[in-house]
């Protein structure tokens, strides 16, 4: 059977391609695919995702599956949630409007900005990244009782002092709002397949945590 392997960040650069086709026997597992491309991943801690869901080594593969190699990444009463990637310059006001709620007594915002260098360049596994961000926002809303939460993350070049990530949350009280906003940015940094380059070099990150 044939599966499509998608590559990102340093793995894409190492292979010289963003994807490769892999021929595997029927009944193959994620571990078998990883073993076949071990030369490519040598020295890099990776996890794998099958059809945009993190998968453990024992997960079965089927013909036509999309398998993504995820190298270290740079880096929930249910209310309204919003999450997306964009190439446009980020702004907080539109996100604040998205989280306005008559129940809310607090709105907390966060901007993560480029510092010390002329620009950072961000790359993402778009389909999976947006899905993961949406799930992170939904969990934060549920866990902290938020009224609403919204996040945007920029891809492409982000110049000095401009924002790469913008978050807005609303809640009845400030403690829940601060806790929800912090959880969202922390989860994005450890789970979402987004990578950044600084002065042409990929920034060393952490192996993504596939657990919710």
C-alpha positions, 0 to 999 in steps of 0.5 A: 500500500502507498501512504503520503509522508508530509515533511516540515521545517528541518525535515523538509529541508533535509529531504529537499521536498515537502512530501514523499511517497512511501510503499508499505506492506498491508497491515503496516503500523506507524512504527513501520513507516518511521523505521523506513525513513529513519535515515531522514529522522536521524538525530531528530525527535519526532512524533507522527500524525495520521490524517491530522491526528497524533498517532502512537507507534502501534496505530495501523496505517491504510492505503492513501493515509496522509502521515505527517512527521512532526519535528520539535515545534518552536515554540473549552458552560462552552462559549464561542471559540475561534482559531485560524492561521493567517499571513496578514498582520495581526490586531487585537481589536477584531479578536476582542470584538469576537469575545465580547459577551454580556456575561463577561466581567473581564477580557484578557489579551495577549500578543507574542511579538518578534524581538531582537531580530529583524524578522522571524519566519513561521511555517505550519502544517496548516490543516492540522495546526488550525484543528489543534488550535481550535481544540486547545481553545475549546478545552480552555473554554470548558476548563476555565468557564470562559465566555469566549476565546479567540486566537490567530497565529501568523505564518510567513515573515513577521518583522521586528515588534510585530505580533506572531500570535494574538489571543483574546479571552472573556470570562466572568472574572479576571482569574479565569480569564488570565488562566484561560489565556495562559493555557491557550498560549502554553498549549499552542507552544507545546502541541501545535505544528508551527515552526520558526526560523531566526536569521535563516536557522530553525529555532530549536523547539520541543517535541510536541505533546500529543496528549490533550 
